[in-house]
């Protein structure tokens, strides 16, 4: 899934000066697009969706072709919980919702809306294709092509394909969504499109690229176009995020160690291999090198003029000044507030009753969980988010199971999915079974089947207890893993 942690102050984008302070204060997510960064879409805290723009070259999805400096509500999208949004040069817009639906509108000269026609779409319309039987997790647009990632890790593309940007092995245009078949057996977690090229990130942290390569934007070390996906080497580092923008021949990636690489067109020069930068996030790459200054993804919004309840809570976590309770874990202290813990967690609500000894203590010792795990759990109660490396997420999953924190279990499962490798896949599968994490269990099972030969050669595979091993072999055989 396309990452969406980055925060942006919309006041720094000229087009938002058209809005009133009240309208700006209501914004939760936003995206600036258009040939001159002159169009925008934003989502409010009430999950209402608005668009506005100046001198627009096509419709804004409002049912006409008129510019409007007064935000217009897109009723059909309100309440849909948009999770991913992208746009092309026309522009055309593609988005996906929390329920896995795909909507599109805008220019359609190459059928980049995926409806089999070349008629312009003046309002958001659901993409009515075989994708309807699959949930969409991520969407991305090139200049005149569109890509969708489904919940089972498959990638579909349509629209203009003159440079092989659809990854179909040819350069023929595609009027309706077609699967990138050469990625069969690979589970994709994220996609990103440049002007005429496409990137894909797999569950193993591997990077694939295809399409136009005039500026070295594929990162292959040459300038030859690729009609099918090719793997890009990243100095043996695991990639956790990829980025590209429809208006640029540039690519970027962030590794698990936090390093950001870029390649392709760079101030008129061609960088044909991934180059290490000083940036801390991929957004900075396009803020510095993309023209016009548009957003390459839907971004969350921060408001600097006041602190929300959530921001105030986050600020007070582990605050010595205001805390009334300390946890000691591995000899280290974590400062918290009893009231917050009681409000946020049933375990603590029960603990801080008069008949529990802990209710009278100023320091509570924790010995069943590590310091990073327990700190991450307490911070989650203040922030509703988790910042923890994959290797520690198993311990947090154990804690979440013990404390009956179901939402935290889901967050842990997502972190573990992003950190799965051939070496740890079977251990993670075992943990998923042990902690009754069904979604993670299915994900790990599919990963093991997709990489069966490598997984069965790891120590973790042969160290598993007999019943789990037998269950895996039985289930794998039923889905055709042992064809011979």
Buried (B, 14 or more C-beta within 10 A) or exposed (E): BBBBEBEBEBBEBEBBEBBEEEBBBBBEBBBBBBBBBBBBBBBBEEBBBBBBBBEBBBBBBBEEEEBBEEBBEBEBBBEBEBBBBBBBBBBBBBBBBEEBBBBBBBBBEBBBBBBEEEEBBBBBBBBEBEBEEBBBBBBBBBBBBBBBBBEEBBBBBBBBBBBBBBBBBEBEBBBBBBBBEBBEEBBBBBBBBBBBBBBBBBBBBBBBBBBBBBBBBBBBEEBEBBBBBBEBEBEEBBBBBBBBBBBBBBBBBBBBEEBBBBBBBBEEEBBBBBBEBEBEBBBBBBBBBBEBBBBBBBBBBBBEEEEEEEEEBBEBBBEEEEBEBBBBBEEEBBBBBBEBBBEBBEBBEEBBEEEEEBEEEEEBEBEEBBBBBBBBBBBBBBBBEBEBEBEBBBBBBBBBBEBEBEEBBBBBBBBBBBBBBBBBBBBBBBBBBBBEBEEBBEBBBBBBBBBBEBBBEBEBBEEBEEEBBEEBEEEBEEEEBEEE
